[in-house]
């Protein structure tokens, strides 16, 4: 693998990891919001 190919591979891997991290944070926020709404509706 040439240095250029390796750099491209690392760049794509980092971009994919950032997208996955954002997706995970989004799911956590969604579940938190659903929990708050459900608990608030009971009170």
N, C-alpha and C positions, 0 to 999 in steps of 0.2 A: 504494500500500500504506500503510495507516494505521500509526502508531507501535505500536499494540497488535499488529497482524498481524506487523509486522517483529520485535517482541520475541518473539512466539510462534515465528516461523520460526527465529530465532537459538537459542532454547531447545531446539527439537526437533533442530536441526542439531548442537548441542553434545552432546545426549544420545546421538544416533546415533554421533557421533565417539567418545564414551566407550565405548559398547558395542563398536564396532569395535576400539578399542585393547585392551580387555580380551580380546576374542576372539583378537587377534593375540598377545598375551602368553601366553594359554592354549595356543595352538598351539606357540609357541616352547618353553614348559615341557614340553609333551607330547613334542615331538621330542627335546629334551634327555634326558628320562627314558628314552625308548625307546633312544636311543644309549647311555646309561650301562648299561642292562640288557643290551643286546646285547654290549657290550664286556666287561662283567662275566661273562657266560655263557661267553665264549671262554677266559677265564683259568683 
